[in-house]
Every structure is written in structure tokens, then in C-alpha cells.
Amino acid sequence: MLISTMTNDEIYKELREDYWELRNIMINIAEKCIRDHKTLKGRYHFIPPTGAKKTYTTRKNKNTWTIEWQIISYNKNHDLSILFISYTRYIDRAGKTHYALLATPDNFIPMLMSAHFLQRYRERYIEPNHVNIGGMSLQAYFFLKNGSGQSVSYYPKNWTEEDKENKCVFYCKHGLFVLRWLKDDFPLFITFLDETCLTEYKAHIYQSERVTELFRKYIDLSVHPKDQFAPIQRYAIVKELIQIPNAKELLLDFFKREKVAFPDNAHVLDQIIQHFGRKWDSMVEYVQAMESDEQIQHNRSKLFQKYTDLLLYGKPKGERTSNFERRQLLDRLVNPERQIFIEHNNTHFYQAMGELVKKHVEKDR
């Protein structure tokens, strides 16, 4: 059982033992969800987000866990998407309440989340925004809406060198939060800050990270397009990006802070900063070129509607379609974007940025 006198290593070891028991429970739950929501071959259908909970006490360590799961829907590969979060209460040596967390059955991902973090998340995001979490725990809602977050190139002024070694500020959709690493792969969620309670400088960091997250997605889809939908996603992202006030200045600020955080990449970042003005102009021209021809926009709008009907109903309303026709329709949808993208963008810039994005993601892991 988790007790207050345990060291971080002892907690980690016990969570690993519990994980192997909980893993089988989670796999059984997932298999039942798949059976209950089985689709006919080749058909798409939408499942409204739905979830449930159950408690389980591990046989060896006698820890009572709440296993919570949310069925999101089918992903693009027709795999049912299910979010798991399992948690149990734990009191530390100072008498403070924490929650030990385990996530996916696929990997051992242990975490501790302080009650202080959850209280601040409720006070600073849930209540001010009148969010109805619908019976979900705060832990599950936070991960469902924010994912894992990304570390930012920022340290509070009062942090010591030891703090900088063991703590990180992370960006997520709902705000900023602080982690302390108990081990290399064992974080403690300390506190949460939403945009409204940030100082002017922290708010600037938050806005910069929000813009940078969009830019990372844009670069990733430009260097490593993952599937046939990538050109559509890329166009939507860059259009949103250039409409954000001061986005260009915020990105330049991010690159400068990255030079401090990653001195080994300073030479590459200097080149990116030097050429970024021209790159930004090409992004703006790319969107303008996509929107300049009214006939292209009209055709794209019709194609979007047809493809939406295909995804939702298996065929356009009142029409029949084959898989070949569906692929043709998608090609017609993305080809204009692909050609305009090639005309207005520089591949070398993307390759350099792609390497930095890759290193940034590896650092977050």
C-alpha cells in the first residue's frame, strides 16, 4: 500500500507492480468496448463521447484504484479511440494529498498529481468557464482536453539552478502548468495557471507557445505529411496562424528563447531567424493564392460537402459512390493546395525546422 514514508523509488516500484494488474483490467474493458461498438466493414459512424468508472483493489499491494475510461470515437484507421486514466489517493510525508496516476494499458506511464494542482485547475479554469465535466474526474477531463502538453523555454525568476534541473513549465490548451521530475519518467503535477491569472510576461510566453504549437503542426505536415488529409490540415492551420495578431513577432520571440534553451542549435536558429521574415511572407502569399480564385473556393466548398457526406453516410446524399470515386474526390480536393504550396514555399527551411521540431518533441518525452 502507498504510505507517506515511502521514497520516490519505492512509490515508482509499487506503481509498476500495480500497473501489471491494472493493465489486464484495462485491456478487458477495451475489448468489451470494441465488441459493443463494432462497425460494419467499410462503414463510418460517429460515437458521442461516453465514459464509465470502476474500482479495483490490487491483490498484492491493496491499493484501491478508480479506473476511468472515455470512448472518444473511431479514428481515421477505424480503431476505437479510448482514453484511460486510473488513480488512487496518496498522502505524502508533509501530510499533503496527491493522486497516483496510471494511463494507457500500452505503456507504464506513472504520474503524481497534487490535490493543489486539481484545486487550482478547478478554480482557474473549470469554474470561471462554467465547464460541465459530466461526471468525469478532473484528472480525466484535464488529460482528455489537454493531452500531455509541451515544455516551454521559460523559468520563473525565483527558481534556483536545482529547480531548473528538476522542474519544467508546460504549455497546454487550457493554460500553463508546472511539473517536478521525481525520476526521469516520473513527474509530479504541482500547480496550474490559466491565461487570466498570468503576469504580463507569462501571458506573453503562453501566447507565444500557443502560436508555436500551430507552427509546429504546420511544419510537421510540410516535412512529414502523415496521410492523404495532410494538405487540407496544413492549409487550415496556416490560415488560422496568420490571422493571429502578432503571430510573427511571437514566433521570433520563441526562436530567440530556444537559442538559450538549446545552445547547440544556435547556428541553425540564427539562420531561421534571419530568413523568417521572407518565410512568413510566403505563408501569407500561399493563403492569399488559395483564396484569390472564387471558382476554386466554390469548387472546394462543394467537394468538402461531398466528402463530409461520404464520411458520415458512406455516400453523397442521393448518389452512389465507389472507393475509387472517393479517392478521386479526395485527390481533386487536395491537389490545388499541393501545387500552390510547392510554388510558395522553400523545402530547405522546412527541413531545418523539422529537425528542430523533432528535437523539441524528443526533449518533451
Disulfide bonds with the S-S distance in Angstrom:
none
